Amino acid sequence: MKKKVKRAKQWKNEQVAALKSQMDAYPTVGIAKIRGLGSNQVQRIRKDFQGKALLRVSKNSLISISFNESGMNDMIDFIDDQMALIFTNFDAFELYNVLEEGKIPAPIKAGAVAPFDIAIEDGPTSLTPGPIVGELQSLGIPAGIAAGKVIIKQRKVAVKEGEKVSHSLADILARLEIYPMKEGLDLCAVYDRDGSVLFTPGVLHIDVEKYVSDVQEVTKAAFSLATHLKYEYPTRYTIGDLLYEASDKSVALAFNVAYPTSGTIKPLLQKAYSEARNLSINACVYAKETMPTLLAKAGAQAQRLASYTGS
């Protein structure tokens, strides 16, 4: 008897040491429920995890001791039912998405609560005509036979959200190949060892595309607000545009008041030259710069005069 106890204790110590070693080797540790999953499903999950994560099933008591010795005491509160540990280099959000994407459609079991309204759509089914028609009708599902097939005559909500599914309805839904549930690991918590942060599914369940879109919109709004506040609230994101704007305005002001600077001297000279040339043309001052325009002007006046006299 003593030998048995000693061997059991040694085995437990080895198991705890192995779990603790894996906890120390990975930056992210998750814990998930596996009740209801058969050996085939667990093997499928292990296969899907290859290159992504490591799945380890153990006794809850040993998991609890391992968490305690690894400094992850908060994770102990999430040990409930039959549990499995997940070790990965992914961050918590990536791990959550991998588990959700890995879930497959599954039939709902008798006695389970419907997670949403479960409807049976109208149209032909894969069922063979026979007593099944009466079974469907007894459940309030309008069924019939057409072209040698069992058909649903009208869309019917078989069970509403929050209601329990009866044995007969669960059987019918499975036979109709309506799989409202998802089968896979249900993540309970994730521990980020680098940041010493615990995440729950409620925090991890986000729409990544919407999240990125919201961040982009907020960034645009913040940039717009900081820009509209002008010089009262410059930031490292707006200071460049604000300085460009201030430079443009100062150049425009200096130009309007004819204040010569390195940025205004050229346009001021061009403006003065243009104004002096126009003045010379209007006063008929003969100069190299004005002669082409004055001759063109005289030619046009001569043509108009000729048209008036008819010559």
WOSUL-V968901 format. One record per pair of residues at least 12 apart in sequence whose ideal C-beta (glycine too) atoms are under 10 Angstrom apart, sorted by the first residue. I is the first residue (numbers start at 1). J is the second residue. D is the distance in whole Angstrom. If there is no record, write none. Layout:
I/J/D
I/J/D
//
This chain:
11/62/10
12/59/8
12/61/8
12/62/6
12/65/8
13/62/10
13/65/9
14/62/10
15/56/10
15/58/6
15/59/8
15/61/10
15/62/5
15/63/9
15/65/9
15/66/8
16/58/9
16/59/10
16/61/9
16/62/5
16/63/9
16/64/10
16/65/5
16/66/5
16/68/10
16/69/7
16/70/10
17/66/9
17/69/9
18/56/8
18/58/9
18/62/9
18/66/9
19/56/7
19/58/6
19/62/7
19/63/7
19/65/8
19/66/4
19/67/9
19/69/9
19/70/8
19/85/7
19/87/9
20/62/10
20/65/9
20/66/5
20/67/9
20/68/10
20/69/5
20/70/5
21/66/9
21/70/9
22/54/7
22/56/7
22/66/9
22/70/10
22/85/8
22/87/5
23/56/10
23/63/10
23/66/6
23/67/8
23/69/9
23/70/4
23/71/9
23/72/7
23/75/10
23/85/8
23/87/7
23/191/9
23/193/8
24/69/10
24/70/7
24/71/10
24/87/10
24/193/8
25/54/9
25/87/7
25/89/10
25/193/10
26/53/9
26/54/7
26/85/10
26/86/9
26/87/4
26/88/6
26/89/6
26/90/9
26/193/8
27/87/9
27/88/8
27/89/6
27/90/9
27/91/8
27/92/10
27/191/9
27/192/7
27/193/5
27/194/5
27/195/9
28/53/9
28/86/8
28/87/8
28/88/5
28/89/7
28/90/6
28/91/6
28/92/6
28/93/10
28/94/8
28/95/6
28/190/6
28/191/7
28/192/6
28/193/7
28/194/8
28/199/9
29/66/10
29/67/8
29/70/8
29/72/7
29/75/7
29/85/7
29/86/7
29/87/6
29/88/8
29/92/10
29/95/9
29/189/9
29/190/7
29/191/5
29/192/9
29/193/7
29/198/10
30/53/8
30/55/10
30/75/9
30/78/10
30/84/9
30/85/7
30/86/4
30/87/8
30/88/7
30/90/9
30/92/8
30/95/6
30/96/8
30/98/10
30/99/8
30/185/9
30/187/6
30/188/8
30/189/7
30/190/4
30/191/8
30/199/9
30/204/10
31/60/10
31/63/7
31/67/9
31/72/10
31/75/6
31/76/10
31/78/6
31/79/7
31/80/9
31/83/6
31/84/7
31/85/6
31/86/7
31/185/10
31/187/8
31/188/5
31/189/6
31/190/8
31/191/8
32/45/10
32/55/9
32/78/9
32/82/10
32/83/7
32/84/5
32/85/8
32/86/6
32/95/10
32/99/7
32/184/9
32/185/4
32/186/6
32/187/5
32/188/6
32/189/9
32/190/9
32/201/10
33/78/9
33/80/7
33/81/5
33/82/7
33/83/6
33/84/8
33/185/7
33/186/5
33/187/8
33/188/6
34/55/9
34/57/7
34/81/8
34/82/5
34/83/7
34/84/5
34/184/10
34/185/7
34/186/8
35/80/10
35/81/5
35/82/4
35/83/9
35/186/9
36/81/10
36/82/9
36/106/9
36/109/8
36/181/10
36/183/8
36/186/9
37/82/9
37/84/9
37/183/7
37/184/8
37/185/8
37/186/10
38/183/10
41/104/9
41/106/9
41/183/6
41/184/8
41/185/9
42/55/8
42/57/8
42/84/8
42/185/9
44/102/9
44/104/8
44/183/9
44/184/9
45/84/9
45/86/10
45/99/9
45/102/7
45/103/10
45/183/10
45/184/7
45/185/6
48/98/8
48/99/10
48/101/9
48/102/5
48/104/10
48/184/9
48/185/10
49/86/8
49/87/10
49/88/8
49/98/8
49/99/9
49/102/8
49/185/9
52/86/10
52/88/6
52/89/9
52/90/7
52/94/9
52/95/9
52/98/6
52/102/9
53/86/5
53/87/6
53/88/4
53/89/8
53/90/7
53/94/10
53/95/7
53/98/7
53/99/9
54/85/8
54/86/7
54/87/4
54/88/7
54/89/10
55/84/6
55/85/7
55/86/6
55/87/8
55/88/10
55/185/8
56/84/7
56/85/5
56/86/8
56/87/7
57/82/8
57/83/8
57/84/5
57/85/8
58/83/8
58/84/8
58/85/7
59/82/10
59/83/9
60/76/10
60/79/5
60/80/8
60/81/8
60/82/8
60/83/6
61/79/9
63/75/8
63/76/8
63/78/10
63/79/6
63/83/6
63/84/9
63/85/6
64/76/5
64/77/10
64/79/6
64/83/10
66/85/8
67/79/8
67/85/9
67/191/8
70/191/9
70/193/8
71/191/10
71/193/9
71/196/8
72/189/10
72/191/5
72/193/8
72/196/9
72/198/8
74/189/8
74/191/7
74/196/9
74/197/10
74/198/5
75/188/9
75/189/6
75/190/9
75/191/5
75/198/7
76/189/10
77/188/9
77/189/8
77/198/9
78/187/10
78/188/4
78/189/4
78/190/10
78/191/10
78/198/9
78/200/8
79/188/8
79/189/9
80/188/7
81/186/10
81/188/9
83/188/8
84/185/7
86/98/9
86/99/8
86/185/7
86/187/8
86/190/8
88/190/9
90/190/9
91/190/9
91/192/7
91/194/9
91/195/9
91/199/9
91/204/10
92/187/9
92/189/9
92/190/4
92/191/8
92/192/6
92/195/9
92/197/8
92/198/9
92/199/4
92/200/10
92/201/10
92/203/8
92/204/6
93/190/9
93/192/10
93/199/8
93/203/9
93/204/6
93/205/10
93/206/7
93/208/8
93/211/10
94/190/10
94/204/10
95/187/7
95/190/6
95/192/10
95/199/9
95/204/8
96/187/6
96/190/7
96/199/8
96/200/10
96/201/7
96/203/9
96/204/4
96/205/7
96/206/9
97/204/8
97/205/10
97/206/9
97/208/8
98/185/10
98/187/10
99/184/6
99/185/5
99/186/8
99/187/5
99/190/10
99/201/9
99/204/10
100/182/8
100/184/8
100/185/9
100/187/8
100/201/9
100/204/9
100/205/8
101/184/9
102/182/10
102/183/10
102/184/5
102/185/8
103/181/9
103/182/4
103/183/6
103/184/3
103/185/8
103/186/9
104/179/8
104/181/10
104/182/7
104/183/5
104/184/7
105/177/9
105/178/9
105/179/4
105/180/8
105/181/7
105/182/6
105/183/7
106/174/10
106/179/5
106/180/8
106/181/5
106/182/6
106/183/4
106/184/9
107/165/10
107/170/7
107/171/9
107/173/6
107/174/4
107/175/9
107/176/10
107/177/9
107/178/8
107/179/5
107/180/8
107/181/7
107/183/9
108/159/8
108/165/5
108/169/9
108/170/6
108/173/6
108/174/8
108/178/8
108/179/8
108/180/5
108/181/5
109/165/7
109/167/9
109/170/6
109/174/9
109/181/8
110/164/9
110/165/6
110/166/7
110/167/4
110/168/8
110/169/8
110/170/4
110/171/8
110/174/10
111/164/6
111/165/7
111/166/8
111/167/8
111/170/8
112/159/10
112/164/7
112/165/5
112/170/8
112/180/9
112/181/8
113/159/9
113/161/9
113/162/6
113/163/7
113/164/6
113/165/8
114/157/10
114/158/9
114/159/5
114/160/7
114/161/6
114/162/7
114/163/5
114/164/8
114/165/6
114/169/10
114/180/7
114/181/10
115/161/7
115/162/9
115/180/7
115/181/7
115/182/9
116/159/10
116/160/9
116/161/5
116/162/9
116/180/7
117/157/5
117/158/9
117/159/7
117/160/5
117/161/5
117/162/9
117/163/9
117/180/9
118/156/10
118/157/7
118/158/5
118/159/5
118/160/8
118/161/8
118/163/9
118/165/8
118/169/9
118/173/7
118/178/7
118/180/5
118/181/10
119/155/6
119/156/7
119/157/5
119/158/7
119/159/9
119/160/10
119/178/9
119/180/9
120/136/9
120/139/9
120/141/6
120/142/9
120/143/9
120/152/6
120/154/9
120/155/7
120/156/5
120/157/8
120/158/5
120/159/10
120/169/10
120/172/8
120/173/8
120/176/6
120/178/7
121/152/7
121/154/10
121/155/5
121/156/9
121/176/9
121/178/9
122/142/8
122/151/8
122/152/5
122/153/6
122/154/5
122/155/5
122/156/8
123/149/10
123/151/7
123/152/6
123/153/9
123/155/9
124/146/7
124/147/8
124/148/10
124/149/5
124/150/7
124/151/5
124/152/8
125/143/8
125/149/7
125/150/5
125/151/7
125/152/6
125/175/9
125/176/6
125/177/9
125/178/10
126/149/8
126/150/8
126/175/9
126/176/8
126/177/7
127/143/9
127/145/10
127/149/8
127/150/4
127/151/9
127/152/10
127/172/9
127/175/6
127/176/7
127/177/10
128/148/9
128/149/8
128/150/7
129/143/10
129/144/9
129/145/5
129/146/10
129/148/7
129/149/7
129/150/6
129/151/10
130/145/9
130/150/8
132/145/10
132/150/6
132/172/8
132/175/7
132/176/10
133/145/6
133/150/6
133/151/9
135/168/7
135/169/10
135/171/9
135/172/7
135/175/9
136/150/8
136/152/8
136/153/10
136/156/9
136/158/10
136/172/7
136/175/10
136/176/9
138/168/8
138/172/10
139/156/9
139/158/7
139/159/10
139/166/8
139/168/6
139/169/6
139/172/6
139/173/10
140/156/7
140/157/10
140/158/8
140/169/10
141/153/9
141/154/9
141/155/10
141/156/5
141/157/10
141/158/7
141/169/9
141/172/8
141/176/9
142/154/5
142/155/9
142/156/6
143/156/9
143/172/10
150/176/9
152/176/8
158/172/8
158/173/7
158/176/9
158/178/8
158/180/10
159/173/9
159/180/9
165/180/9
186/201/8
187/199/9
187/200/9
187/201/5
187/204/7
187/205/10
188/200/8
188/201/7
189/201/8
189/203/10
189/204/10
190/203/9
190/204/7
219/237/9
222/235/9
222/237/8
222/238/10
223/235/9
223/237/6
223/238/7
223/241/9
224/238/10
225/238/10
226/238/5
226/239/10
226/241/10
226/242/9
227/241/7
227/242/8
227/245/9
229/242/10
230/242/7
230/245/8
230/246/9
231/243/10
231/245/9
231/246/8
247/263/8
248/263/10
250/263/8
250/264/9
251/263/5
251/264/6
251/267/9
252/264/9
254/267/10
254/268/9
255/267/6
255/268/7
255/271/8
258/271/8
258/272/9
273/289/9
276/289/9
276/290/10
277/289/6
277/290/7
277/293/8
278/290/9
278/293/9
280/293/9
280/294/9
281/293/5
281/294/6
281/297/8
284/297/9
284/298/9
//
